[in-house]
Amino acid sequence: MAAPTSVDDYMAALPEAPRAALEKLREQIKAAAPQATETISYEMPTFKLDGRFLVSYAAFKNHCSLFPSSEKVIEACGDELTPYLSGKGTIRFTTDKPLSPALVKKIMEARIEEHVAVPRRR
């Protein structure tokens, strides 16, 4: 399979269930971070804010993942996030048990707060 060149290409290549789950996640991220831009990075849909990484997400054979790459997000979301954690910065969910819109909003708020607090590298 060729590497996707756009988020829409990435989504179009997915089976129906993960595509639907990731489209919902995509819309929730857009709602929480309307100023963020979408791109493909490391062959995954990625949101950037001010040209810097914010979050990415992807579908895999048996699950989907959200990658905030942030311990601050884990701290901010606490026990609510625990059932979904896999590794240091990976949030895993299945198409039949997606992340709640409230949890996605909380994740994004923590990630944006962290993003704003860390100055851009020169």
Wavefront OBJ file of the C-alpha trace (Angstrom):
o trace
v 0.000 0.000 0.000
v 1.334 3.437 -0.958
v 1.901 5.988 1.775
v -1.048 8.389 2.082
v -0.468 11.914 0.828
v -3.457 13.459 2.625
v -5.703 12.726 5.594
v -8.586 12.069 3.203
v -6.450 9.482 1.342
v -5.595 7.845 4.658
v -9.260 7.659 5.670
v -10.398 6.372 2.277
v -8.040 3.401 2.547
v -9.523 2.219 5.879
v -12.290 -0.347 6.382
v -15.659 1.138 7.386
v -15.540 0.667 11.195
v -12.117 2.218 11.870
v -12.788 4.946 9.288
v -16.010 5.918 11.085
v -14.292 5.878 14.489
v -11.381 8.004 13.281
v -13.653 10.442 11.438
v -15.495 11.056 14.728
v -12.183 11.509 16.531
v -10.992 13.848 13.773
v -14.088 16.031 14.163
v -13.712 16.108 17.956
v -10.076 17.190 17.621
v -11.037 19.883 15.094
v -13.724 21.166 17.465
v -11.270 21.327 20.371
v -8.453 22.854 18.301
v -10.044 24.732 15.385
v -6.844 26.645 14.705
v -4.826 23.437 14.189
v -3.901 22.236 10.717
v -4.009 18.687 9.406
v -1.205 16.897 7.651
v 0.317 13.453 7.269
v 3.389 12.768 9.383
v 5.003 9.354 9.775
v 2.215 8.077 7.497
v -0.440 9.038 10.093
v -2.989 11.849 10.252
v -1.484 14.584 12.405
v -2.673 17.889 13.783
v -0.177 20.715 14.158
v -0.562 24.004 15.972
v 1.699 26.892 14.973
v 3.610 24.423 12.796
v 4.370 22.132 15.755
v 3.070 18.657 16.543
v -0.118 18.537 18.592
v -1.543 14.998 18.200
v -1.699 12.195 15.676
v -3.940 9.171 15.322
v -4.055 5.915 13.380
v -5.922 2.697 12.774
v -4.352 -0.703 13.304
v -5.611 -4.237 12.795
v -7.435 -4.591 16.133
v -7.529 -1.066 17.555
v -7.146 2.643 16.910
v -4.705 4.934 18.672
v -4.410 8.569 19.599
v -0.881 9.833 20.155
v -0.700 12.982 22.260
v 2.906 12.085 23.150
v 2.535 13.781 26.486
v 2.771 12.785 30.108
v 0.905 16.001 30.965
v -2.170 14.618 29.206
v -1.939 11.434 31.255
v -1.663 13.454 34.455
v -4.527 15.788 33.504
v -6.922 12.962 32.608
v -5.995 10.636 35.465
v -8.041 7.501 36.065
v -10.407 8.350 33.225
v -7.599 7.630 30.774
v -6.101 4.585 32.516
v -8.156 1.917 30.672
v -6.911 3.275 27.330
v -3.204 3.688 28.078
v -0.634 1.639 26.250
v 2.936 2.690 26.793
v 4.078 6.192 27.698
v 2.090 8.286 25.264
v -0.281 5.993 23.399
v -4.020 5.943 23.938
v -5.659 2.830 22.466
v -9.340 2.292 21.827
v -11.519 0.013 19.749
v -14.189 0.918 17.244
v -16.893 -0.473 19.524
v -15.525 1.376 22.595
v -14.307 4.762 21.315
v -13.059 7.599 23.480
v -15.884 9.774 24.764
v -16.177 13.283 23.311
v -15.649 14.686 26.832
v -12.402 12.733 27.236
v -11.133 13.815 23.806
v -11.892 17.427 24.738
v -10.016 17.024 28.030
v -7.035 15.440 26.241
v -6.943 18.269 23.719
v -7.256 20.980 26.360
v -4.297 19.524 28.264
v -2.284 19.124 25.078
v -2.991 22.694 23.903
v -2.136 24.073 27.349
v 1.163 22.202 27.247
v 1.825 23.347 23.676
v 1.317 27.004 24.568
v 3.508 26.732 27.685
v 6.499 25.331 25.782
v 8.180 27.956 23.622
v 8.918 27.187 20.004
v 12.448 25.962 19.311
v 14.582 28.172 17.132
l 1 2 3 4 5 6 7 8 9 10 11 12 13 14 15 16 17 18 19 20 21 22 23 24 25 26 27 28 29 30 31 32 33 34 35 36 37 38 39 40 41 42 43 44 45 46 47 48 49 50 51 52 53 54 55 56 57 58 59 60 61 62 63 64 65 66 67 68 69 70 71 72 73 74 75 76 77 78 79 80 81 82 83 84 85 86 87 88 89 90 91 92 93 94 95 96 97 98 99 100 101 102 103 104 105 106 107 108 109 110 111 112 113 114 115 116 117 118 119 120 121 122
